[in-house]
Amino acid sequence: MNTPPTPHFSQDGDPAEIAKFDAAAHRFWDVDGEFKPLHKLNPVRARYVQERCRLAGARALDVGCGGGLLAESLARAQAQVTAVDLAPSMIETARLHALESGLKIDYRVESAEMLVNAHAGKFDVLTCMEMLEHVPDPESTVAVFARLVRPGGDVFISTINRNLKSFAMAIVGAEYIARLVPRGTHEYDRLLKPSEIARFARAVGLQVLDIAGLQYDPVREQCSLTTDPSVNYLIHLRRGAVTP
């Protein structure tokens, strides 16, 4: 099963897509609205990150932050959070919600590519959730992530596998039958196998430490970690001591 992508775009993001998510920004924090599955999923993702690295005092970067769900979870875990997205209204929504919540988060209308020259090696933790399958060149994006984290830094990515089961559940089931996400949200050919991300990662000095499945039950409205990464999955990477 699948969840709505957090709205986010590469440096050359599609203006029409940005406009679409800008229009939905005011509904992002409605826990019973169109982003409801994302609200159910977020605690599981946040717990996965928190259990696998130290967040207290860590410099964290959330790439494709949307309205700030995961960024706020990282901040509540006492990380120093920078969060980027190219949808201006989403960033404004995120800023307002953080202000209301009393959280200090550095939100920016930028992409990871725009940050890398000035902030290479700055971050202890980098998260990228439901984004990589939407960028035009995921291999290059993973390389940017490797440059942004310090040696020994952690990278967490969630995305969708590419196989018959994921096509049936994440596209046909989620988009056309259950209507959990708008039709056309995902293109099958752009989905990524764990082995592909692992290959991209190793080429730029990122070690694969863990791969876990993510399962969303739309009937019970519950999300859980599993050992089956055949549809949605999380991957934990760590940068080695040598600069890629």
ChimeraX attribute file (.defattr): number of C-alpha atoms within 10 A of each C-alpha:
attribute: neighborCount
match mode: 1-to-1
recipient: residues
	/A:1	24
	/A:2	29
	/A:3	24
	/A:4	19
	/A:5	20
	/A:6	24
	/A:7	25
	/A:8	29
	/A:9	27
	/A:10	23
	/A:11	14
	/A:12	11
	/A:13	16
	/A:14	12
	/A:15	11
	/A:16	9
	/A:17	14
	/A:18	19
	/A:19	14
	/A:20	13
	/A:21	22
	/A:22	20
	/A:23	13
	/A:24	15
	/A:25	21
	/A:26	15
	/A:27	16
	/A:28	24
	/A:29	18
	/A:30	11
	/A:31	13
	/A:32	11
	/A:33	11
	/A:34	19
	/A:35	20
	/A:36	17
	/A:37	23
	/A:38	21
	/A:39	21
	/A:40	18
	/A:41	21
	/A:42	16
	/A:43	16
	/A:44	16
	/A:45	22
	/A:46	18
	/A:47	13
	/A:48	17
	/A:49	22
	/A:50	15
	/A:51	9
	/A:52	13
	/A:53	15
	/A:54	15
	/A:55	21
	/A:56	15
	/A:57	13
	/A:58	19
	/A:59	19
	/A:60	27
	/A:61	29
	/A:62	25
	/A:63	28
	/A:64	30
	/A:65	31
	/A:66	31
	/A:67	32
	/A:68	28
	/A:69	20
	/A:70	24
	/A:71	31
	/A:72	24
	/A:73	19
	/A:74	28
	/A:75	21
	/A:76	17
	/A:77	17
	/A:78	18
	/A:79	23
	/A:80	22
	/A:81	27
	/A:82	21
	/A:83	28
	/A:84	28
	/A:85	28
	/A:86	27
	/A:87	28
	/A:88	19
	/A:89	21
	/A:90	30
	/A:91	25
	/A:92	20
	/A:93	20
	/A:94	26
	/A:95	20
	/A:96	14
	/A:97	17
	/A:98	21
	/A:99	12
	/A:100	9
	/A:101	11
	/A:102	10
	/A:103	17
	/A:104	17
	/A:105	20
	/A:106	14
	/A:107	23
	/A:108	18
	/A:109	16
	/A:110	21
	/A:111	20
	/A:112	24
	/A:113	17
	/A:114	14
	/A:115	14
	/A:116	17
	/A:117	12
	/A:118	9
	/A:119	14
	/A:120	15
	/A:121	18
	/A:122	17
	/A:123	23
	/A:124	25
	/A:125	29
	/A:126	25
	/A:127	24
	/A:128	22
	/A:129	23
	/A:130	24
	/A:131	21
	/A:132	26
	/A:133	21
	/A:134	20
	/A:135	17
	/A:136	14
	/A:137	12
	/A:138	19
	/A:139	17
	/A:140	14
	/A:141	17
	/A:142	24
	/A:143	19
	/A:144	19
	/A:145	28
	/A:146	30
	/A:147	25
	/A:148	27
	/A:149	26
	/A:150	21
	/A:151	21
	/A:152	17
	/A:153	24
	/A:154	27
	/A:155	31
	/A:156	22
	/A:157	22
	/A:158	22
	/A:159	27
	/A:160	29
	/A:161	25
	/A:162	19
	/A:163	15
	/A:164	12
	/A:165	14
	/A:166	21
	/A:167	21
	/A:168	15
	/A:169	18
	/A:170	25
	/A:171	25
	/A:172	16
	/A:173	17
	/A:174	22
	/A:175	22
	/A:176	16
	/A:177	12
	/A:178	14
	/A:179	14
	/A:180	21
	/A:181	22
	/A:182	13
	/A:183	13
	/A:184	10
	/A:185	15
	/A:186	20
	/A:187	11
	/A:188	18
	/A:189	10
	/A:190	17
	/A:191	18
	/A:192	17
	/A:193	17
	/A:194	20
	/A:195	10
	/A:196	12
	/A:197	20
	/A:198	19
	/A:199	14
	/A:200	18
	/A:201	22
	/A:202	19
	/A:203	15
	/A:204	21
	/A:205	20
	/A:206	30
	/A:207	19
	/A:208	18
	/A:209	13
	/A:210	12
	/A:211	20
	/A:212	18
	/A:213	20
	/A:214	25
	/A:215	22
	/A:216	19
	/A:217	13
	/A:218	15
	/A:219	6
	/A:220	7
	/A:221	11
	/A:222	13
	/A:223	21
	/A:224	14
	/A:225	18
	/A:226	13
	/A:227	11
	/A:228	13
	/A:229	21
	/A:230	19
	/A:231	23
	/A:232	25
	/A:233	23
	/A:234	24
	/A:235	20
	/A:236	22
	/A:237	26
	/A:238	25
	/A:239	26
	/A:240	18
	/A:241	12
	/A:242	11
	/A:243	14
	/A:244	14
